[in-house]
């Protein structure tokens, strides 16, 4: 064995208890012992060195009881580890002191009502929140129960996302969109949630229950008038409740209907016409031999893509064979006219175009589904034309919803909204992870 050089001896710890304390890595504790279970976790017994002075009278108390609290800790050299904390219950010697007795707490070891050590809980929050790992994966790695990890993630994660006032910050562009939260009960009743997104930065600010105007209005009211006054642009997807939210809380903001949702609506009305005509002609849904069924994908494609694929003549032939009254063809042309709205660059010209198109689509010769589309264009004409002012869309909101759905897939669904909200904001809300070592769990 090579002896330690003299100049390094002062840097090497040789006292056994102190070496254990350094390996444990917790400040101001006494390592009482280590129990090595052959087929089980490694048990490390510790107690805190916290002063036992009475907070009521200042006299030194005496230990009445030592209770052992078992906490899940990070693995030690690849082995599952449990930290057995010998908590002291101290009695005040002064019989007139109102304190009587108290239990010594040490949040550096573990937070109240959390079955993990403080460092293990913060590590689990990072793994589940930032890296999107499944709670069960982390629980398996630490050799503990699913609820142990989940309770710690919610306690530390909620403090991280809610106690940092700078996380939401300020913005001039806000977007609202709904996502499905859960299906509950015997009839699988759908419960929805609303995503609130900073469209300019592409950042999820919060997620709230429901998809009506009540909760978004309450959330904006909590931000205050100064914060709301900075909102200049508001993106939405032709939702009445979200329009009412913006009208009420940010009336000076310019509302913008997302182009994707408008063209999606036009395609939906076109598909409605195709299905109705199919039923009227044949009395059944589309089958592979039916002309309209063969044309279903060509109809919803952009016309220029159909031309590039040499499919225009085929599409017109299928429409001639399966659409004797020309209703599907009218709906197809209506959809293409809606798409051509975004060829314009001037907002005033776009608004005039929308007005003319809405009037034409409501003509009595049009199919009822197309007339419905025309009424929608008329009702939302200002929000549709507003896109030409700034070219903002709800795409960042949809991107945030994609991250939300990933959290749902990893968690195999959620039934408690608090768990759902914290997990989503940890993963998609861009919290300041540098603050995780400093937060106080709830």
Buried (B, 14 or more C-beta within 10 A) or exposed (E): EEEEEEEEEEEEEEEEEEEBBEEBEBEEBEBEEBEEEEEEBBBBBBBBEBEBEBEBBEBEBEEEEEEEEEBBBBBBEEEBBBBBBBBBBBBBEBEEBEBEBBEBEBEBBBBEEBBBBBBBBBBBBBBBBBEBBBBBEBBEBBBBEEEBBBBBBBBBBBBBBBEEEEBBEEBEBBBBBBBBBBEEEEEEEEBEBBBBBBBBEBBBBBBBBBBBBEBBBEBBEEBEEEBBEBBBBBBBBBBEBBBBBBEEBBEEBBBBBBBEBBBEBBBEBBBBBBBBBBEEBBEEEBEEEBBBBBBBEBBBBEBEEBEEEEBBEBBBEBBEEBBEEBBBBBBBBBBBBBBEBBEBEEBEEBBBBBBEBBEBBBEEEBBEBBBBBBEBBBBBBEBBBBBBEBEBBBBBBBBBBEBBEBBBEBBEEBEEBEBBBBBBBBBBBBBEEEBBEEBEBB
